[in-house]
């Protein structure tokens, strides 16, 4: 019975690898999602990062004994290595649990701090496949980043909750006159600065601000930016923030605060990973365009668990 399920997983993986691998090659994409819990018996996410493979296991109710679970996991990894033709050293296994405290998703898992360099859109980024829950590059946003790049020439760009600065790198690549990256984490700001330097963006027009976005946005004069990127966490109870952050309850005020800092023809790109998110459009002081579908890459079709909006002043 288990062998039959394992063979089913192998066949599924071969099929998606053939189809998505071909699409990735055609689109010159080297970092993409291969498998996303396609089969309930194998609740895994498999991401390709050039020569490396990250396998994320979402712990679920397997109803397996410890011995059965170990056999299941070891066998699953063996199948992945076989289908992808990878060595054990090229596979990075990560377990992702839901935190009881609902803490930020960017929780560190160990102290190895091993970085690799990957390419996307003709740009380079440092990734870490071992030490954090997220790698440093949200590959589901590659189309959104390209949109920002194409609109950034001569523009002033503000990247809020910037994480490792991928949007900032794209904006700089597009010829932005100024890029300000804001985050509360020194770790991720330093990472963002390294990504900018990796691509040769070292000028005085690039700034990195450690700040609580909820406070920082009120310090900005009106009509200061042409483009604002707003990709906040779903929830945060960080001690460095003065209040608990929940995107559903706070998105209207936060979006409207950002809109007030835009130039008349400016654009706000807003995204959230909250699955049950409802945009309260009637309270937004701008024209809201849902661009979730148009910014969904080929490898996330039917599987994307985030929302994306383009908002401009009325």
C-alpha positions in Angstrom: 0.0 0.0 0.0 2.7 2.4 1.0 4.8 1.4 -2.1 1.8 2.2 -4.3 1.4 5.7 -2.8 5.2 6.3 -3.2 5.0 5.3 -6.9 2.0 7.7 -7.3 4.2 10.5 -5.8 7.1 9.6 -8.1 4.9 9.6 -11.2 3.3 12.9 -10.2 6.7 14.5 -9.6 8.0 13.3 -13.0 5.0 14.8 -14.7 5.2 18.2 -13.1 9.0 18.3 -13.5 8.7 17.6 -17.2 6.0 20.3 -17.7 7.2 23.0 -15.4 10.9 22.4 -16.1 10.1 23.1 -19.8 8.2 26.2 -19.1 10.9 27.5 -16.8 13.5 26.9 -19.5 11.4 28.7 -22.1 10.9 31.7 -19.8 14.6 31.6 -18.6 13.5 31.2 -15.0 16.0 29.3 -12.8 14.1 29.6 -9.5 10.6 28.1 -9.5 8.1 26.1 -7.5 7.9 22.5 -8.7 5.4 20.8 -6.3 3.0 22.3 -3.8 1.2 19.6 -1.8 -0.3 18.2 -5.0 -1.1 14.9 -3.2 -2.6 14.9 0.3 -0.4 11.9 1.2 2.7 14.0 0.5 2.2 17.5 2.0 5.5 18.9 0.7 6.5 22.0 -1.1 9.5 21.6 -3.5 11.2 24.7 -4.8 14.0 24.7 -7.4 16.8 27.3 -6.8 19.1 26.7 -9.8 21.2 23.7 -8.8 19.7 23.5 -5.3 16.4 22.0 -4.1 14.4 23.1 -1.1 11.9 20.7 0.3 9.5 22.1 2.9 7.4 19.8 5.0 4.2 21.1 6.4 3.6 18.9 9.5 0.1 17.5 9.3 -1.9 14.6 10.9 -0.1 11.7 9.3 -1.5 9.2 11.7 1.8 7.5 11.5 4.0 6.0 14.2 7.4 7.6 14.6 8.9 4.7 12.8 6.4 4.9 10.0 6.9 8.6 9.7 10.7 8.3 9.4 10.2 5.7 6.6 7.7 8.0 4.9 10.0 11.0 5.0 13.2 9.1 4.0 11.4 7.5 1.1 9.9 10.8 0.0 13.3 12.4 -0.1 14.8 9.4 -2.0 12.1 9.8 -4.7 12.8 13.5 -5.0 16.5 12.9 -5.4 15.9 10.2 -8.0 13.4 12.2 -10.1 15.5 15.4 -10.0 18.8 13.7 -10.4 20.2 15.5 -7.3 22.7 14.5 -4.6 21.8 14.7 -0.9 24.0 17.7 -0.6 21.9 19.6 -3.0 18.7 19.0 -1.1 17.6 21.2 1.8 14.9 19.8 4.0 12.9 22.1 6.2 10.0 21.6 8.5 7.5 24.4 8.8 5.2 24.4 11.8 2.4 26.8 12.7 3.7 28.8 15.7 1.3 28.8 18.6 2.4 32.4 19.3 1.6 33.4 15.7 5.0 35.1 15.6 6.5 36.6 12.5 7.2 34.2 9.7 10.9 35.2 9.5 12.0 33.1 12.4 15.6 31.9 12.4 16.0 28.2 12.7 19.8 27.7 13.3 23.1 29.4 13.1 24.7 28.1 9.9 24.1 31.3 7.9 25.0 29.7 4.6 24.2 31.8 1.5 24.0 31.0 -2.1 23.7 33.3 -5.1 20.9 32.9 -7.7 19.7 34.9 -10.7 16.3 36.3 -11.5 15.4 38.7 -14.2 19.0 39.4 -15.1 19.7 40.3 -11.4 21.4 38.5 -8.6 20.2 37.7 -5.1 21.6 36.1 -2.0 19.5 33.2 -0.7 19.7 31.1 2.4 18.1 27.7 2.2 18.9 26.5 5.7 18.7 29.2 8.4 15.3 30.9 8.0 11.8 29.8 7.3 11.9 31.8 4.1 14.8 31.8 1.7 15.1 35.5 1.1 13.3 35.7 -2.3 9.6 35.3 -2.7 9.5 33.7 -6.2 5.7 34.1 -6.5 6.3 37.9 -6.9 8.7 37.8 -9.9 6.0 39.2 -12.3 5.1 42.0 -9.8 8.8 42.9 -9.4 9.1 43.2 -13.2 6.1 45.5 -13.2 7.8 47.8 -10.7 11.1 47.7 -12.7 9.3 48.8 -15.9 7.7 51.8 -14.1 10.6 52.9 -12.0 12.7 55.1 -14.4 13.3 58.5 -12.9 10.9 57.6 -10.0 11.2 57.9 -6.3 10.4 54.4 -4.8 9.5 53.4 -1.3 9.7 49.7 -0.3 7.9 49.1 3.0 8.4 45.9 5.0 11.2 45.4 2.4 12.5 42.1 3.8 15.6 41.4 1.7 15.0 44.2 -0.7 14.2 42.3 -4.0 11.7 45.0 -5.0 14.3 47.6 -4.3 16.8 45.8 -6.5 14.3 45.7 -9.4 13.4 49.4 -8.9 17.1 50.4 -9.0 17.6 48.2 -12.1 14.7 50.1 -13.7 16.5 53.4 -13.2 14.7 54.7 -10.1 15.9 58.2 -9.0 15.7 57.1 -5.4 14.9 53.9 -3.5 14.2 53.8 0.2 14.0 50.3 1.8 12.3 50.2 5.2 12.1 47.2 7.7 12.2 46.7 11.4 14.8 43.9 11.2 18.5 44.8 11.1 19.1 41.3 9.7 17.0 41.8 6.7 18.0 45.4 6.1 21.6 44.2 6.0 20.6 41.4 3.6 18.8 44.0 1.4 21.8 46.2 1.3 24.0 43.2 0.3 21.6 42.4 -2.5 21.8 46.0 -3.8 25.6 45.9 -3.6 25.6 42.5 -5.4 24.0 44.2 -8.4 26.2 47.3 -8.3 23.7 49.7 -6.7 25.9 51.6 -4.3 24.9 55.2 -4.8 23.7 57.9 -2.4 20.2 57.5 -3.9 19.7 54.2 -2.1 18.7 54.3 1.6 18.0 51.7 4.2 15.8 52.6 7.2 15.2 50.5 10.3 11.8 51.6 11.4 8.3 50.5 12.4 6.4 51.1 9.2 3.3 52.0 11.1 5.1 55.0 12.6 7.5 55.7 9.7 4.7 56.3 7.2 3.4 59.2 9.3 6.7 61.0 9.2 6.7 61.2 5.4 5.6 64.5 3.8 2.6 64.2 1.4 3.2 63.5 -2.3 6.8 62.2 -1.7 6.9 59.0 -3.7 5.9 57.9 -7.2 5.8 54.2 -6.3 5.2 52.5 -3.0 5.5 48.8 -2.5 3.6 47.5 0.6 3.9 43.8 1.4 3.3 43.5 5.1 3.1 40.3 7.2 -0.3 38.9 7.9 0.3 39.2 11.7 3.1 40.5 13.9 3.4 40.8 17.6 7.1 41.9 17.5 8.2 43.6 20.7 9.8 46.3 18.6 6.4 47.4 17.3 4.2 49.5 19.5 1.0 47.6 18.6 0.1 44.1 17.4 -0.3 44.1 13.7 -3.1 42.3 11.9 -3.5 43.0 8.2 -7.3 42.5 7.9 -8.1 44.9 10.7 -5.5 47.5 9.7 -5.2 47.4 5.9 -7.6 50.3 5.2 -5.7 52.8 7.4 -2.3 51.5 6.2 -3.2 51.7 2.6 -4.7 55.1 2.9 -1.7 56.4 4.8 0.5 55.2 1.9 -1.8 56.7 -0.7 -1.4 60.1 1.0 2.3 59.9 0.4 2.0 59.3 -3.4 2.4 61.9 -6.1 -0.8 62.6 -8.1 0.1 59.9 -10.7 1.7 57.6 -8.3 1.1 53.9 -7.7 0.8 51.7 -4.6 1.5 48.0 -5.0 -0.1 46.1 -2.1 0.1 42.4 -1.4 -0.9 40.1 1.4 -0.6 36.4 2.1 -3.7 36.3 4.3 -5.8 33.6 2.6 -9.1 35.0 4.0 -8.3 38.6 3.2 -11.2 40.9 2.1 -10.3 44.2 0.5 -12.6 46.8 2.0 -12.5 48.8 -1.3 -15.3 51.2 -0.4 -13.0 52.7 2.3 -9.9 53.0 0.2 -9.0 56.5 -1.1 -8.0 55.3 -4.5 -8.8 53.2 -7.5 -8.2 49.5 -6.6 -7.2 47.0 -9.3 -6.9 43.4 -8.3 -3.9 42.1 -10.2 -3.6 38.8 -8.4 -4.3 36.7 -11.5 -2.1 38.8 -13.9 0.9 38.6 -11.5 0.6 34.8 -10.9 3.6 33.0 -12.4 3.2 29.8 -14.4 4.5 27.7 -11.4 1.8 29.1 -9.1 -1.2 28.7 -11.3 -4.1 27.4 -9.2 -1.9 27.3 -6.1 -1.2 30.9 -5.2 -2.2 31.9 -1.7 -1.7 35.6 -1.8 -3.5 38.7 -3.1 -2.0 41.5 -5.1 -3.4 45.0 -5.9 -2.4 48.0 -7.9 -3.9 51.2 -6.3 -3.8 54.7 -7.7 -5.3 57.9 -6.4 -8.8 58.8 -7.5 
